[in-house]
């Protein structure tokens, strides 16, 4: 049988500040990853266009 799920504790003080800071960094990281993916797709498209010209 499954164990019951405990409530998530509420963060206060330094722990709350650290959590907010880390979550903001994560958003920035996700944006950078998405941008990199977009750039890599553009590079692949450009490479395919250049290779088809020869």
N, C-alpha and C positions, 0 to 999 in steps of 0.2 A: 504494500500500500504506500502511496506517496506521502511524503512529509508535508506538513502544513507550511505555507509560505509566511514568513515573518514580515511585519511592516518595515518599510525603509526608514531608517532613523533620520531625524531632522538635523541638518548641519547648522552649527552656530560658529561665530567668530572666525578664527583663522581657517578652519576647515571649510566653512562656507565660501570665504574669499578664494581659497585655493581651488575649490570646485568650479566656481564661476570663471576664474582665470583659465583653468584647463579646458573648460567647455568652449571658451572663446578661441583658444588656440586650435582646438579641433575643427571649428568652423573654418578658420583660416586655412588649415591643412586640407580640408575637403575642397575648398575653392581652388587651391593650388593644384591638387590632383586633377580636378576637372579641367582646369586650364591646360595642364600638361597633356592630358588625353586629347583635347581639342587640337593642340598644336601638333601632336604626333599624327593625328588623322590627316591634318593639312599637309604635313610633310610627305606622308605616303601617297596622297593624291597627286601632289606635285611631282614626286618621283615617277609615278606611273605615267603622268602626262609627258614628262621628259623622255622616258624610255620608249614610249610609243611613237615618238617623232623620228627615231632612227631607223 
